[in-house]
Amino acid sequence: MANEPVSLTAALASFSDLWSPRIVTAVNDYDVRVAKVEGEHLWHTHDHTDEFFLVLEGELTIALRGPAGERTVVLPKGSVFTVPRGTEHRPSAPAGAAILMFEPTGTLTVGDHHDEIPDHVDATRGHAL
């Protein structure tokens, strides 16, 4: 990856696939990924890493399952949230959203444990821009 500025607007305009993140840069051993999302992802868990979300456009909802039960967080544009490692979660965006994620390089988008992968979800470690 060249060490050049990246326009997130241009990066998001360069693809139309949903739930298929693009890697815009790297920081140490982490990928910074952007994705367009709409509808529901799937329930999944990352055993060894937290998952950071920043909502760039629209609104993202994240359902969470943990020892204390289930809850849902709603993230409007400009909000950030970190899903702790080992927490089962399912992102969704009924009206569509654009998000930025910060995850260790090589992290699979469907986690270490997950429900059956629907056709509209790309099981990937991130695509280059």
C-alpha positions in Angstrom: 0.0 0.0 0.0 1.4 3.4 -0.9 1.6 5.9 1.8 -0.7 8.4 0.2 -3.9 10.2 1.4 -7.1 8.2 0.9 -10.4 9.9 0.3 -13.1 7.8 2.1 -15.7 9.3 -0.2 -13.8 8.2 -3.3 -13.1 4.8 -1.7 -16.8 4.2 -1.1 -17.7 5.4 -4.6 -15.3 2.9 -6.1 -17.5 -0.2 -5.4 -21.1 -1.1 -4.9 -21.0 -4.5 -3.2 -22.7 -4.8 0.1 -21.1 -6.4 3.2 -17.8 -6.6 1.3 -15.2 -4.4 3.0 -12.3 -2.7 1.2 -9.0 -2.1 2.9 -8.2 1.6 2.7 -5.0 1.6 4.7 -3.1 -0.3 7.4 -2.0 0.9 10.9 0.7 -1.4 12.4 -0.9 -4.9 12.2 -4.5 -3.6 11.7 -6.6 -3.0 8.5 -8.8 0.1 8.2 -11.7 -1.1 6.1 -14.8 0.6 4.7 -18.0 -1.1 3.7 -21.4 -0.4 2.3 -24.0 -2.3 4.3 -27.8 -2.8 4.0 -30.1 -5.3 5.6 -28.7 -7.8 8.1 -25.3 -9.4 8.3 -25.2 -12.6 10.4 -24.7 -13.6 14.0 -21.0 -14.1 14.5 -18.2 -14.0 17.1 -14.5 -12.9 16.9 -12.7 -15.0 19.6 -9.4 -13.0 19.6 -10.2 -9.4 18.7 -12.5 -6.5 19.4 -14.3 -5.0 16.4 -14.4 -1.2 16.0 -17.2 0.5 14.0 -17.5 4.1 12.9 -20.6 5.1 11.0 -19.7 7.4 8.0 -23.2 7.6 6.5 -26.7 6.3 7.5 -27.4 4.4 10.7 -26.0 1.0 11.9 -27.7 -1.2 14.5 -25.7 -3.9 16.3 -27.5 -6.7 18.1 -25.4 -8.2 20.9 -25.6 -11.5 22.8 -23.6 -11.9 26.0 -23.7 -13.4 29.5 -26.0 -10.5 30.6 -28.5 -11.3 27.8 -29.3 -9.6 24.5 -29.2 -5.9 23.7 -29.1 -3.6 20.7 -27.1 -0.5 20.1 -28.0 2.1 17.5 -25.2 4.1 15.9 -26.2 7.2 13.9 -23.8 8.9 11.5 -20.6 9.9 13.3 -20.9 7.3 16.1 -18.4 4.8 17.2 -18.8 1.5 19.0 -16.5 -1.4 19.9 -17.8 -5.0 20.1 -15.7 -6.8 22.7 -13.9 -10.0 21.6 -16.0 -13.1 22.3 -19.3 -11.2 22.0 -21.8 -12.6 19.6 -23.1 -9.8 17.4 -25.1 -9.1 14.2 -24.8 -5.7 12.5 -27.7 -4.5 10.4 -28.7 -1.3 8.5 -32.3 -1.5 7.3 -32.0 1.8 5.3 -28.3 1.3 4.4 -25.1 2.8 5.8 -21.4 3.3 5.1 -19.1 2.2 7.9 -15.4 2.1 8.7 -13.9 -0.8 10.7 -10.6 -1.2 12.4 -9.5 -4.9 12.8 -6.3 -6.9 12.9 -5.0 -7.8 9.4 -6.5 -11.1 8.3 -9.7 -10.9 10.4 -12.5 -12.7 8.7 -15.7 -10.7 8.3 -17.8 -13.6 9.5 -15.7 -14.2 12.6 -14.5 -17.4 14.1 -18.0 -18.8 14.8 -21.1 -17.8 12.8 -24.5 -18.8 11.5 -24.9 -20.0 7.9 -23.5 -17.4 5.6 -26.2 -15.9 3.4 -25.6 -15.1 -0.2 -25.5 -11.3 0.4 -22.6 -11.5 2.8 -19.0 -11.7 1.6 -16.9 -13.9 3.8 -13.6 -12.1 3.3 -10.5 -10.9 5.0 -11.0 -7.6 3.1 -10.5 -6.6 -0.5 -7.9 -4.1 -1.8 -9.3 -0.9 -3.1 
